[in-house]
């Protein structure tokens, strides 16, 4: 198979289509067709403002789609990936009762049911089987809503896409739910190179049994389209023959898959009209709309997203992926598109893409703003607008144009992107945002900027950041400034200063110029690297510093006297911060175990079940362990008569394959773990507790 020449751009269009569809349908999820028409009318554009809710939200459709796909790179991007291994990804990235899924209980939520099966040792695909969970539970919609990524890593290979969809869906679903997922995956795969809807539908039908309910419904709907031109009447037919009254449970696959087919058949190949139909019909609107948006994005590309109103502008590439992989939650559509395309490239033994040398923000796809926005504050009285433009890049093809007008002397304009929770996401309703910052003190920010040659006057430019201070208010720190003459360029390099351990919320550029002047500055790249140098503790109050840790324990003791009091009732819990960009570093923490089976400190943490840890273990043991591939392996062990209520200083150094462990300043272990270091090349840090309570005053991460 040859990858399409525009593979990355179509993946990006698919990701954007998914986001637009979910954000469009989320404000009225679960509403009926009649209620939607009565209260909102036909859904031709976003209605979040009318509903009084935010546009950019956390959502299981988005988070599950882009998270469970990580099973592929976590296992070496192999086509031999099994359902059990995909299930292991679930167990690593999910935090029970808190992330991604609807935690509706055993036998009610299909995904929660599968999670509980796997938690108690039942591997996929049995974890999602009809035999174990019943037909009604196993045939709900979740198999379909998480499936788009598996199609996007198999462009123009419908058979492979359908097979990957089967493996992924079988973790939690069975029967008709898997067939619906396979149809959609096959269609999305072929849509990279084929635009004819009939060909796509024929291909989708070819990968499932002809006698299945899904196949019969699609055939009947295609026949109906030949005689019935009115989509409202077609929906009435669908509701009568394949509606919720016929197919039980909470959100069954069959009716909702029917809405996807209906919207495609009646949408006239138009992005806006197709999404209007699937949303106005109701039922599981964000799920169905997200799938339709992704398919239409892949099929018609970025230009197809722009044939109607501006759907992309309000989205600004923004999305959240709250999981146990703490540093990956704050992200954007470009970052996710590159990650997906690189999995597809790896499966074809192609080298990974690294636009502009792997810069975090590179803007090298048409229209991309990567969540950059103009800061709105009293201090920022300059005016600015943003646009992705061709050129003005040292190593790529595009850049972010900042068109700036100075209103008054000394009053800058600021443009920034989130590195952690923006204020509007702090109290997100529904699925909360569990995330760690992506940027920390001690790391070095670099950015290349260029002034337009047509500017009338110089523009002063400098990087800045904002962080949540001890009072949970946003405070600002500014970096070095430069004066950009017309046509000049400059590369900033700024080591992020200490913030007192408080989380950095955003990074951006500040522009000033002569009164009533201004001009255009192009942001070519912005990125950062290096090991943080930061101490995490609480000395002055505030609560945002604690939220910068992803809570994977039963109770993090936020109202108790210690900065970190962790309690775990059953199994092992982790309290996590940091990101996979952290590679070689030292982490040190005081650990005081209280009535606990084991307690310790972890490094290179990539979720709940991927890390290295130094543990005060049961039976008077000290262990260095590696959690990987759903197993915990002891790398080194010695006797240690540790005691409850006594404080121990634990430290880990990770440097390539070398893992060194220390207790109270003395080195106790030094191991080489070449095989594990490939999979655990980078990751954050965590405090670990197994069945009991432990306390910590501070955690420090520093360069070796």
PELIN-V659475 format. One record per helix or strand. SS is the DSSP state (@ for helix, = for strand). FROM is the first residue (numbers start at 0). TO is the last residue. If there is no record, write none. Layout:
SS/FROM/TO ; SS/FROM/TO
This chain:
@/6/25 ; =/31/31 ; @/32/38 ; @/47/50 ; @/59/67 ; @/70/73 ; @/82/92 ; @/109/118 ; @/125/127 ; @/129/132 ; @/134/137 ; =/139/139 ; @/141/144 ; @/147/151 ; @/157/168 ; @/175/189 ; @/196/205 ; @/212/226 ; @/230/241 ; =/251/251 ; @/252/265 ; @/270/279 ; =/281/281 ; @/284/304 ; @/310/314 ; =/317/319 ; @/325/327 ; =/329/331 ; @/332/346 ; @/354/357 ; =/360/360 ; =/372/373 ; =/382/389 ; =/397/404 ; =/412/417 ; @/422/424 ; =/443/450 ; =/458/467 ; =/473/483 ; =/488/494 ; =/503/511 ; =/517/528 ; =/533/535 ; @/543/546 ; =/549/551 ; =/554/554 ; =/563/576 ; =/584/593 ; =/597/604 ; =/610/616 ; =/620/627 ; =/630/638 ; =/646/654 ; =/657/662 ; =/665/671 ; @/673/678 ; =/683/695 ; =/698/701
